[in-house]
């Protein structure tokens, strides 16, 4: 119980507001998550922007959010993930468990369009 309260307060206070939108029934709900661009330190992605930490391709992001968000259903057609005016697709997602219960979820997402 304390874990859930602390985790949700962190997401709500420090996270960004994202939207999970269903195209079939026009329902949507907002949630808070941590969103961070992924930077690669190897020379595989040289087309990105050089930064202090490495190259930023500006298209892959790490998303950390509450595990109740169904990232597996986001396909860009029936269900969409949005932040601001941008839509995002999910490359990979994984739920992290603590003492046998879902604690948080991380996902690698990419900007669509």
ABEGO torsion letter per residue (X at the ends): XAAAAAAAAAAAAABBBBBBBBAAAGBBBBBBBBBBBBBBABAABAABBBBAAEBBAGABBBBBBBAABBAAABAGAABBBBBEABBBBBABBBBBBBGGBBABBBBBBBBBX
